[in-house]
Amino acid sequence: MSFTAFLTSTASSTRAVETISATGQKTITNTATLTSTACRIEQLNGTLAMTILGRQPTATHLIFFPAGTNVLENDKVTISSVVYLILEVNSVAGGIAGHHIECVGEEID
């Protein structure tokens, strides 16, 4: 059985993109980066605390994507109408086969 057979959910995501105008004004817009992308989500049994830019989020889930998926830290991923903030992206987790990306996420909505 291939790894993709375990990707039983689908995800969409947005990424905050900052632009600076000619006058120096910053604008942040949310840009769609994933649409109906296969994934797998698993709830963590415990909690994983980390400090990111002075904030201490609590990791609640592991989210798996196929290798090469465009997902970065701070993306907001929606799976089954629930929004998760991506805290960490680990592309090495796929091991020698390199068949997946493993993300640590925090349920935020």
C-alpha positions, 0 to 999 in steps of 0.5 A: 500500500502506498503512503498516499492511500493514508491521505484520507482528508483534504486541506486548503490553506492561506498564507499572509503575504506582506507587500510594501507600497511605493510610499512605504505602507505595509499591506498584509493579504491572505493568499490561497496556497493549497486547494483540495490537497490530500492530507492526513491529520492526527491529534497529538496524545499530549501537548507539545509546547514551543516558543515562536517569536515570544508566543507559546503556542500549543501543538495539537495535531500532526498534519501529513502532506505529500512531498513537494506540497507548498506549506510553510510555517505560519500558514493557516490550513483548513481541514473539515472546516477546522483551522490549524496554524502551522507551527513547524514543517519537517520535510525530513520526516519522510525518511529515505523515501522522502514521500511526505512532509510532516507538519506540527499544527495548532488548532486555532478555530 
